[in-house]
């Protein structure tokens, strides 16, 4: 399945789904299908829109045609002037509306790569040998260590043969209760004393070019505000923890050096449920909730399209069900608590 010639796009971004034609409409899975039509049936596309990630139409519709206005008004993107042969039907495809092309998902060569989230020196020593790399270090965890432990941790990380981890800005630097600080977490707290404390921690890293991850970002203006407050030349990465960040990710990726998707926060803020309270319907223990999976896939696909490294942070127990879901979503790089690394290795070994 080679890449097709460019068509005429009515939409933006990069969307993925199971390609179906009219005969397969009854099999469409919510939000995970791309419908293929010979002609632009606007009414049908609008009816199916809640179940679609996009549409591909064989007949070209130029932007000057009267039908173009109706295509722009549809709630899903449409690519016209693209012929699809029968072998594509029933297969996963990616429609890139920015380049107006369709293609199969990129081939996956190898297993999932799993990165360690360490909270202290002991975890880095105990589990570091199992990790493909290091996930961002939380500023709260660094501040909780003694100066000697921080120095030993940085030495261990520097000698590990892996890239030094990014440093995540304070998530909740104040002593306020989480509910009171809910809207002022992360990058939204730029008090001078907080920034100074963070700068001290970053200065201890054995690099002149650190990557700093900004949590709780929703708008580009929040990134700009942090740059001004920090007055530094740090390379910046983003933590996707809100639906606003996931849905607006295309506007947040300029000069981004690492995208980190925190599925725990994202699930809590999307489903409006306290993740410390069990609810197997909203927060299933063996897989990502469907809407969270869609937001995660969209965020990751945008990072991949722009060649930006990414990590998807998961606290879930490794299972074949979870592995199958992640593989179907095209996710290849995970971040997990260090104690989960042996379990991921055990699962991946059984699946090889």
Order of alpha helices (4+ residues) and beta strands (2+ residues): beta-beta-beta-alpha-beta-alpha-beta-beta-beta-beta-alpha-beta-beta-alpha-alpha-beta-alpha-beta-alpha-beta-alpha-beta-alpha-alpha-beta-alpha-beta-alpha
